[in-house]
Amino acid sequence: MPLKTVTREQLTEVAYAASYVDRDEAKSIVSRAIEMIGNAIIDDQLVKLTSFGTFEVRSRLARLGRNPRTLETATIAPRRVVVFRPSAALQNKIKIAQSK
C-alpha cells in the first residue's frame, strides 16, 4: 500500500472549509500552529494534542554501533530526538480503520 502524504496545503484547505475565514487567513492559522508546535519542541516542552498524541524531546546516550556491511564498530554520538506517542483515541481509530 503506497504511503500518502498530508501537506500543509491540504491542512489549509480543511481549515478553510471548516471555518468562516478566507484562504489566506486559514493558511496563516495552519502555519502559525505548526510554528508554535515546532518552537515548543525546540524549547524542550511537551506538546500534547488531545485525541491525537504527545510530542517530546528525549536525550539518547552515546553508544556503540556497527556498520552492517563492514562490521566495523563506531561510536554514535549522544543526541536529542523527537518522539511521538499516539493517544489511546488515535490508536483505537487506527485499529478500527485496519479492521475494515
ABEGO torsion letter per residue (X at the ends): XBBBBBBAAAAAAAAAAABABBAAAAAAAAAAAAAAAAAAAAAGBBBBBBGAEBBBBBBBBBBBBBBAAAGBBBBBBBBBBBBBBBBAAAAAAAAAAAAX
